[in-house]
Structures are given as structure tokens and as C-alpha cells.
């Protein structure tokens, strides 16, 4: 019995030491969900029939023509956003709005 317990503890110790340690830049979010494709850019997809969802504010679910025009202008002037949309296979005309967060990152609302 003592031999089995000793072998179990040795196996557990070896298994724990064999795992790669998390680096200092890893957070719980990056460990669980991975790293974002582009730091500073988040894309929220909105379904056309999604009227009751709380993922996006109503002003971005049904944007005005001015909001969509501002988004299209920002896509045309920002190559990082344009490249991010291309990597995600999102056509620029499907972008409803672009919001700038307090930390300077961009939130893109697309359908």
C-alpha cells in the first residue's frame, strides 16, 4: 500500500513539473480563451434578427446612416482595421459601427 501511494505522489510530481509554466504576460482570460487575433481590436457579430440581445447597444444594432458612414471612413483610413476585417472574412460593407474604447482599442460591430 505504501508503495502505491509513493508511486502516485511521484507520478503527480513528475506530471506537474512537466507542464510548461505560464509566462508573466498570461492572464486568466488569455489562458481560457487564447490571445486575440489583433490586440486592441474586438469584433462583435450581430445577427440581423437579433433585436433583444444585449451584446451590443441599440445604437449599434440599428445604426444611423451617419454612424455607418463614419465606420466606412475609419475602415478606409485605418489599414490595421482593414487587414483585421480581411483576416476574419468580413466585408467592409457589413460593418455597422466602430466604437473606440477608453483604452484606445476598437470595437467593431458587424453583421
RASUL-V566964 format. One record per backbone hydrogen bond with DSSP energy under -0.5 kcal/mol. CO is the residue of the C=O (numbers start at 1). NH is the residue of the N-H. Records with the same first field share a line. If there is no record, write none. Layout:
CO = NH  NH
This chain:
1 = 5
2 = 6
3 = 7
4 = 8
5 = 9
6 = 10
7 = 11
8 = 12
9 = 13
10 = 14
11 = 15
12 = 16
13 = 17
14 = 18
15 = 19
16 = 19
23 = 26
27 = 31
28 = 32
29 = 33
30 = 34
38 = 41
40 = 106
42 = 108
43 = 45
44 = 110
45 = 47
47 = 50
49 = 51
57 = 60  61
58 = 62
60 = 63
64 = 68
65 = 69
66 = 70
67 = 71
68 = 72
69 = 73
70 = 74
71 = 75
72 = 76
73 = 77
74 = 78
77 = 79
78 = 82
79 = 83
80 = 84
81 = 85
82 = 86
83 = 87
84 = 88
85 = 90
86 = 89
89 = 91
91 = 94
92 = 95
94 = 96  111
97 = 109
99 = 101  107
101 = 104
105 = 101
106 = 42  108
107 = 99  109
108 = 44  110
109 = 96  97
110 = 46
